[in-house]
Each structure stands twice: as structure tokens, then as C-alpha cells.
Amino acid sequence: MEIRASISPGEVRAALWDGRLLDFALSRPGGPGDVGDLHRGRVIARVPAMAGAFVALDGGEGFLPDNETNARVAPGAGTVLGVRITRAAQAGKGPRLSARLTPSQAGVVGDGAPALIARGPDALARMMALYPKAAVRLDDAGRAGDVAGAFTLVARAFDDEIEQAIDALSAPEAALGGGARMSVHPTPALVAIDVDLGGQTAERRDKKSAQHDSNRRLIPELCRQILLRNLSGAIVVDLAGMTARTRLALAPDFTAALARDRLAPKFLGFSALGLAEILRPRLHPALFELNAGPHAAGLSALRALARDIAATPHLAPVLRCSPGVATALRRDVGALADLANRAGRPLMLREDRGLRDDCWTVESIPRG
């Protein structure tokens, strides 16, 4: 078992690998705030009905519950204070905040306009904290100082097999083995998962027993997919076949499979309709959220460009992309600077209004 860390312009991807993908994390330094980020904020307004206050941050705003402050009296509008992000923005809601800081954190907040003071742990740091005994393979020498123990510096941390496993997580469907499949349907209120057994129950034996055994076998892989995709909040699973009553026998299987999850999700039981109900803590955005939008598309383009530059350094990178992708990349100055450093020259962006908002294509010309 080892941690593979792939560093590309604007992105840090970390995978726990043991012949197959066991865990995955993604962070973007130029993206929205993440868990652990330290900000100097300013209270916009208290909302007694919500037992908290909205706080202006650099580039947005978050929500500070009253029970996440050390003050006896909740801070009023205009108060400048230090806050940490405890839950990243997701599902259309801003980040959740806490004003409970360590003395060292409080000492660097200072006064003035809202500002980002320090970033929290990125994907690599989070993965190493979760699996401190795992060996680390890293493809960026600049991050060597962040690895406390032994590590191996490699040219490419993610081989084709790992890339394919990660790419598969972006698809709304996943194979569960034996022909069974799951499909993921996010909504603003919850994530619904539908299971299809395919031809698993075509065998010549009692249909009820076949459906029970087939559903039981797929539950561990289904729960692994929930972890890898970081599906969170309320999750309901509609198993294939079986009556609502007979599904109750599978409760111990869900409990056992979810016990392997680092976030300790709770299996709440089956609804009257026979839907398995899971509550998984929301901390970081789900992978389907992280992979949506022009910023994600632009960073995917930079990742491809970085590979091209490493393979053919005599070519100059040119990116033809939609205006949305171009705008998102220009806002992420760190990602563009990283690519320019790798290429030895700034990236040339060619906006094409004929492309959809998340589309791009790489064009390379000989270095002049």
C-alpha cells in the first residue's frame, strides 16, 4: 500500500494505491477555500434565527455558528475576526467557519480587510496524515520538503492504470462486479444511488435467494465507490429487486462496509420504501462538484500540457479554449505561473467562442 502524489499546475492529486484505488483526494490552491484555511473575516450580519452570522471572506462569504466562537457575546456586524474553514463550500452553500483558533493562529490574523492568511492541508498532506505508514511516491521535487518520512521521487506518480481508475470516478455509473452496476443521481437535497443487477439473477435457483446474495456481494464495492467519489450528506440507495421487508436483512452488511470509511458514516436503516439511508459527514466537496465547471476543465488542460511539455520540450504550449476556461485560468495565477515555469515561457491562450464553456484543445507549435 502506497500513496501516489501527482502534482500538476493548480492541482494536487493523492491516491492510496494497493493494486487498486483505495482512497483519493484532490485539492486546488487557486480554487475556493478548503478545510483548514485561515482567514481574516468581517461579520456582515448576525442571523438569530440561524444561530449564527454571515462573515465576509476574501472572494466570498461563509457562515459562522454562534457555538463556534469563544466570545460570551456573539460578534456583531462589522467585527473583524479570524476564522477557519471547517466545511468547504459545496452543494450551493458557502463554507462553514469556526472562530476557535490556536494562539499561534490568532496571533497572525491582524486587522484590516478580509484576507486569506494561510492555506490548510492539501490533498497530499491529508492523505499522509490518514495513512502515516504508507510509502510515498512523488513526482515533484519541489514538494519533497513536505514529506516527513522516506519517499521516492518518480517521473510520473500516476501511471495509466491509476489515471483510468480516477477518470472512472467522474462517470455517473460504476461497475460493482458480476455485471451489477450503480448509477449516481445528485440532487440539492441528497444523493440517490440506483443499483442494477444486470444478469446476476438469471441463474437457475430461487429468485429471492439470488437477489439477496447478489445485493449482499455488491455492498462493499458500493460503499468503496461512495468513499472514492466523496459522496456526502444524505445518501439513499435503491437496491435491485427484493421487497422492502427482505432488504432489512442487509443492514449488518452496510454497517460493516461503512466501518472501513475514514469519515465514519452512519447507516440509518431502511425507509418504508426499502431505501438504504446513509449519512456521511460533509467536509470537502464531492468529486462530481470538483470536476464540474470551467476552472476544473482548465486545470485538466494544464495537466495535459504539462505532460506534453515534459515529453516534447522543444514545443511551445498553446491552448485553444472557451472564454469561460480562459477567464478561470487567468484568475488562477498560480497555475499559469507553474506551467510557464515548466515550459520556459508563458502559456498562449486562444479564446474560441465557438467552444462550449468547459471545452479546450491543445495546439503546439515549434519553439521560436
C-alpha positions as CSV (number, residue, x, y, z in Angstrom):
1,M,0.0,0.0,0.0
2,E,1.4,3.4,-1.0
3,I,0.5,7.0,-1.5
4,R,0.9,8.3,-5.1
5,A,1.1,12.1,-5.3
6,S,0.7,13.7,-8.7
7,I,1.4,17.5,-8.8
8,S,0.3,19.5,-11.8
9,P,-0.2,23.2,-12.4
10,G,-3.0,24.3,-10.0
11,E,-3.7,20.8,-8.7
12,V,-2.6,18.3,-6.1
13,R,-3.9,14.7,-6.5
14,A,-3.2,12.0,-4.0
15,A,-4.2,8.4,-4.3
16,L,-3.9,5.5,-1.9
17,W,-2.9,2.5,-4.1
18,D,-2.6,-1.2,-3.5
19,G,-3.2,-2.7,-6.9
20,R,-6.5,-0.8,-6.9
21,L,-7.6,2.6,-5.8
22,L,-8.4,2.6,-2.0
23,D,-8.7,6.4,-1.4
24,F,-8.4,9.6,-3.4
25,A,-8.1,13.3,-2.6
26,L,-7.9,16.4,-4.8
27,S,-7.1,20.0,-3.9
28,R,-6.6,23.2,-5.9
29,P,-4.6,26.0,-4.3
30,G,-6.2,28.5,-6.7
31,G,-9.8,27.3,-6.1
32,P,-12.4,28.1,-3.5
33,G,-11.4,27.9,0.2
34,D,-10.8,24.5,1.6
35,V,-11.0,22.9,5.1
36,G,-8.3,24.3,7.4
37,D,-7.8,27.6,5.6
38,L,-7.3,30.5,7.9
39,H,-9.0,33.8,7.1
40,R,-9.3,37.3,8.4
41,G,-13.0,37.9,8.1
42,R,-15.6,40.6,8.8
43,V,-19.1,39.9,10.2
44,I,-21.7,41.0,7.7
45,A,-24.8,40.3,9.7
46,R,-26.0,38.1,12.6
47,V,-29.0,35.9,11.9
48,P,-30.5,34.9,15.2
49,A,-33.0,32.5,13.6
50,M,-30.0,30.6,12.2
51,A,-28.0,30.9,15.4
52,G,-25.0,32.3,13.6
53,A,-23.6,35.1,11.4
54,F,-22.5,35.5,7.8
55,V,-18.9,36.5,7.5
56,A,-17.2,38.3,4.6
57,L,-14.1,36.5,3.3
58,D,-11.6,37.2,0.6
59,G,-13.6,36.4,-2.5
60,G,-16.8,35.3,-0.9
61,E,-18.6,34.7,2.4
62,G,-19.1,31.9,4.9
63,F,-21.4,31.1,7.9
64,L,-20.1,31.2,11.5
65,P,-22.4,29.3,14.0
66,D,-22.7,31.0,17.4
67,N,-21.3,27.9,19.1
68,E,-18.1,28.2,17.1
69,T,-16.9,31.4,18.8
70,N,-15.1,31.8,22.1
71,A,-16.8,35.1,22.9
72,R,-19.6,35.2,25.5
73,V,-21.5,37.6,23.3
74,A,-21.8,36.7,19.6
75,P,-19.8,39.1,17.4
76,G,-21.9,41.8,15.8
77,A,-21.9,43.3,12.3
78,G,-18.6,44.9,11.4
79,T,-16.5,42.8,13.8
80,V,-13.1,41.7,12.3
81,L,-12.0,38.3,13.5
82,G,-10.0,35.3,12.5
83,V,-11.9,32.2,11.2
84,R,-11.0,28.7,10.0
85,I,-13.0,26.8,7.3
86,T,-14.3,23.7,8.9
87,R,-16.5,22.6,5.9
88,A,-15.7,23.7,2.4
89,A,-18.3,25.3,0.1
90,Q,-20.4,22.7,-1.6
91,A,-23.9,22.0,-2.8
92,G,-24.5,25.7,-3.5
93,K,-23.7,26.7,0.1
94,G,-20.8,28.7,1.3
95,P,-18.1,27.4,3.7
96,R,-18.8,26.7,7.4
97,L,-16.5,28.6,9.7
98,S,-15.1,28.4,13.2
99,A,-13.6,31.3,15.2
100,R,-12.0,28.9,17.7
101,L,-8.3,29.4,16.9
102,T,-5.0,28.3,18.4
103,P,-2.9,31.2,20.0
104,S,-0.5,31.0,17.0
105,Q,-3.3,31.3,14.5
106,A,-4.9,34.2,16.4
107,G,-1.6,35.9,16.5
108,V,-1.2,36.2,12.7
109,V,-4.8,37.3,11.8
110,G,-4.2,41.1,12.4
111,D,-6.6,43.8,11.4
112,G,-7.9,45.1,8.1
113,A,-9.9,43.9,5.1
114,P,-10.9,40.3,4.7
115,A,-7.9,38.2,3.5
116,L,-6.7,34.7,3.2
117,I,-3.9,34.3,5.9
118,A,-2.8,30.7,5.4
119,R,-3.9,27.6,3.4
120,G,-4.9,24.4,5.2
121,P,-3.5,21.0,4.4
122,D,-3.7,20.0,0.8
123,A,-4.6,16.6,-0.7
124,L,-1.1,15.2,-0.2
125,A,-0.9,16.4,3.5
126,R,-4.3,15.0,4.2
127,M,-3.5,11.6,2.7
128,M,-0.2,11.3,4.6
129,A,-2.0,12.2,7.9
130,L,-4.6,9.5,7.3
131,Y,-2.0,6.8,6.3
132,P,1.3,7.7,8.1
133,K,2.8,4.3,7.5
134,A,2.2,4.3,3.7
135,A,5.2,4.7,1.4
136,V,5.1,7.9,-0.8
137,R,5.8,8.2,-4.5
138,L,6.0,11.8,-5.5
139,D,6.5,13.4,-9.0
140,D,7.5,16.9,-7.9
141,A,10.9,17.5,-6.3
142,G,9.6,20.9,-5.0
143,R,7.3,19.1,-2.6
144,A,10.0,16.9,-1.2
145,G,10.2,19.1,1.9
146,D,6.6,18.4,2.7
147,V,7.1,14.7,3.2
148,A,8.4,14.0,6.7
149,G,9.5,10.4,6.1
150,A,11.0,8.5,3.3
151,F,9.7,8.9,-0.2
152,T,10.6,8.0,-3.8
153,L,10.8,10.7,-6.5
154,V,9.4,9.4,-9.8
155,A,8.9,10.9,-13.2
156,R,5.2,10.1,-13.2
157,A,3.3,9.2,-10.0
158,F,0.1,8.2,-11.7
159,D,0.5,5.5,-14.4
160,D,-2.2,4.8,-17.0
161,E,-3.9,2.3,-14.7
162,I,-4.3,4.8,-11.9
163,E,-5.4,7.6,-14.3
164,Q,-8.0,5.3,-15.7
165,A,-9.3,4.4,-12.2
166,I,-9.5,8.1,-11.3
167,D,-11.2,9.1,-14.6
168,A,-13.8,6.4,-14.0
169,L,-14.9,8.2,-10.8
170,S,-16.2,11.1,-12.9
171,A,-18.7,8.8,-14.7
172,P,-22.2,8.7,-13.2
173,E,-22.1,4.9,-13.4
174,A,-19.8,2.3,-11.9
175,A,-19.4,-1.4,-12.2
176,L,-20.0,-3.3,-8.9
177,G,-18.8,-6.7,-10.2
178,G,-20.6,-9.7,-11.7
179,G,-22.5,-7.5,-14.2
180,A,-24.1,-5.3,-11.5
181,R,-23.9,-1.5,-11.8
182,M,-24.7,1.6,-9.8
183,S,-25.8,5.0,-11.1
184,V,-25.4,8.1,-9.1
185,H,-28.0,10.9,-9.2
186,P,-27.1,14.0,-7.1
187,T,-29.9,16.4,-6.1
188,P,-29.8,19.6,-3.9
189,A,-31.2,17.6,-1.0
190,L,-29.5,14.2,-1.3
191,V,-27.6,11.8,-3.4
192,A,-29.6,8.9,-4.8
193,I,-27.9,5.7,-5.9
194,D,-29.7,3.1,-8.0
195,V,-28.5,-0.5,-8.3
196,D,-29.0,-2.7,-11.4
197,L,-28.0,-6.4,-11.0
198,G,-27.9,-7.0,-14.8
199,G,-27.8,-10.7,-15.4
200,Q,-26.8,-11.7,-11.9
201,T,-30.2,-13.2,-11.0
202,A,-30.6,-15.2,-14.3
203,E,-29.1,-18.3,-12.6
204,R,-31.4,-21.3,-12.1
205,R,-32.2,-21.0,-8.4
206,D,-34.6,-19.3,-6.1
207,K,-35.0,-15.7,-7.2
208,K,-35.3,-14.3,-3.7
209,S,-32.1,-16.1,-2.6
210,A,-30.3,-15.0,-5.8
211,Q,-31.3,-11.3,-5.3
212,H,-30.3,-11.4,-1.6
213,D,-26.9,-12.9,-2.3
214,S,-26.2,-10.6,-5.3
215,N,-27.0,-7.5,-3.4
216,R,-25.0,-8.6,-0.4
217,R,-21.9,-9.2,-2.6
218,L,-22.0,-5.7,-4.1
219,I,-22.4,-3.7,-0.9
220,P,-18.6,-3.4,-0.1
221,E,-17.8,-2.1,-3.6
222,L,-20.8,0.3,-3.5
223,C,-19.5,1.7,-0.2
224,R,-16.0,2.0,-1.7
225,Q,-17.4,4.0,-4.6
226,I,-19.1,6.3,-2.1
227,L,-15.7,6.9,-0.4
228,L,-13.7,7.4,-3.6
229,R,-16.3,9.8,-5.0
230,N,-16.6,11.5,-1.6
231,L,-20.4,11.4,-1.8
232,S,-21.6,13.1,1.4
233,G,-24.6,14.3,3.3
234,A,-27.8,12.3,2.9
235,I,-27.4,9.3,0.6
236,V,-30.2,6.8,-0.3
237,V,-29.5,3.5,-2.1
238,D,-32.2,1.6,-4.0
239,L,-31.0,-2.0,-4.2
240,A,-32.2,-4.2,-7.0
241,G,-35.1,-6.5,-6.5
242,M,-36.1,-7.7,-3.0
243,T,-39.1,-6.3,-1.1
244,A,-38.7,-3.6,1.4
245,R,-39.1,-6.1,4.2
246,T,-36.4,-8.6,2.9
247,R,-33.9,-5.8,2.5
248,L,-33.7,-5.3,6.3
249,A,-31.5,-8.4,6.5
250,L,-28.8,-6.5,4.7
251,A,-28.4,-3.8,7.4
252,P,-25.4,-5.5,9.0
253,D,-23.6,-5.7,5.6
254,F,-24.0,-1.9,5.1
255,T,-22.8,-1.3,8.7
256,A,-19.7,-3.5,8.2
257,A,-18.8,-2.0,4.8
258,L,-19.2,1.6,6.0
259,A,-17.0,0.9,9.1
260,R,-14.0,1.0,6.7
261,D,-14.7,4.6,5.7
262,R,-12.4,7.2,7.3
263,L,-15.3,9.6,7.8
264,A,-17.3,7.1,9.9
265,P,-20.6,7.5,8.0
266,K,-23.8,6.2,9.8
267,F,-26.1,3.6,8.3
268,L,-29.6,4.8,9.5
269,G,-31.6,1.8,8.3
270,F,-34.1,1.3,5.5
271,S,-37.0,3.6,4.8
272,A,-40.6,2.4,4.4
273,L,-39.9,2.2,0.6
274,G,-36.9,0.0,1.2
275,L,-34.2,2.6,0.5
276,A,-31.0,2.2,2.4
277,E,-30.3,5.5,4.2
278,I,-26.7,6.7,4.9
279,L,-25.5,9.9,6.5
280,R,-21.9,10.7,5.6
281,P,-20.2,13.9,7.0
282,R,-19.8,16.8,4.6
283,L,-16.2,18.2,4.7
284,H,-14.8,18.5,1.2
285,P,-16.9,18.8,-1.9
286,A,-17.9,15.7,-3.7
287,L,-15.7,14.7,-6.7
288,F,-18.6,15.4,-9.2
289,E,-18.6,19.0,-7.9
290,L,-14.9,19.5,-8.1
291,N,-14.8,18.2,-11.6
292,A,-17.5,20.5,-12.9
293,G,-17.1,23.9,-14.4
294,P,-14.6,25.9,-16.4
295,H,-11.9,26.0,-13.7
296,A,-11.8,22.2,-13.5
297,A,-11.7,22.0,-17.3
298,G,-8.8,24.5,-17.5
299,L,-6.7,22.6,-14.9
300,S,-7.3,19.4,-16.8
301,A,-5.9,21.2,-19.9
302,L,-2.9,22.4,-17.9
303,R,-2.3,18.9,-16.7
304,A,-2.3,17.6,-20.3
305,L,0.0,20.5,-21.4
306,A,2.5,19.7,-18.6
307,R,2.7,16.1,-19.8
308,D,3.3,17.3,-23.4
309,I,6.0,19.8,-22.3
310,A,7.8,17.0,-20.3
311,A,7.7,14.7,-23.3
312,T,8.5,17.3,-26.1
313,P,10.3,20.3,-24.6
314,H,11.0,21.8,-28.0
315,L,7.3,22.6,-28.5
316,A,5.6,25.7,-27.2
317,P,2.2,25.2,-25.5
318,V,-0.9,26.8,-27.0
319,L,-4.3,26.3,-25.5
320,R,-7.4,26.9,-27.6
321,C,-10.4,27.1,-25.1
322,S,-13.7,28.7,-24.4
323,P,-13.8,32.2,-22.9
324,G,-15.0,30.6,-19.6
325,V,-12.0,28.4,-19.3
326,A,-9.6,31.3,-20.3
327,T,-11.2,33.5,-17.6
328,A,-10.9,30.8,-14.9
329,L,-7.3,30.2,-15.7
330,R,-6.4,33.9,-15.7
331,R,-7.8,34.1,-12.2
332,D,-5.7,31.1,-11.1
333,V,-2.4,33.0,-11.5
334,G,-0.5,30.3,-9.5
335,A,-1.5,27.6,-12.0
336,L,-0.4,29.6,-15.0
337,A,2.9,30.6,-13.4
338,D,3.6,27.0,-12.6
339,L,3.0,25.9,-16.2
340,A,5.1,28.9,-17.5
341,N,8.0,27.7,-15.2
342,R,7.8,24.2,-16.7
343,A,7.5,25.4,-20.3
344,G,10.1,28.2,-20.0
345,R,7.6,30.7,-21.4
346,P,4.0,31.9,-20.7
347,L,1.1,29.9,-21.9
348,M,-0.6,31.3,-25.0
349,L,-4.4,31.3,-24.6
350,R,-6.6,31.4,-27.7
351,E,-10.2,32.0,-26.9
352,D,-12.7,30.4,-29.2
353,R,-16.3,31.5,-28.6
354,G,-17.5,28.5,-30.7
355,L,-16.5,26.1,-27.9
356,R,-18.7,25.1,-25.0
357,D,-17.9,26.7,-21.7
358,D,-15.8,23.7,-20.4
359,C,-14.1,22.8,-23.7
360,W,-10.5,23.1,-24.8
361,T,-7.9,21.7,-27.2
362,V,-4.1,21.7,-27.2
363,E,-2.2,23.2,-30.0
364,S,1.6,23.1,-30.0
365,I,3.9,25.0,-32.3
366,P,7.7,24.7,-32.5
367,R,9.5,26.9,-30.0
368,G,10.7,30.1,-31.7
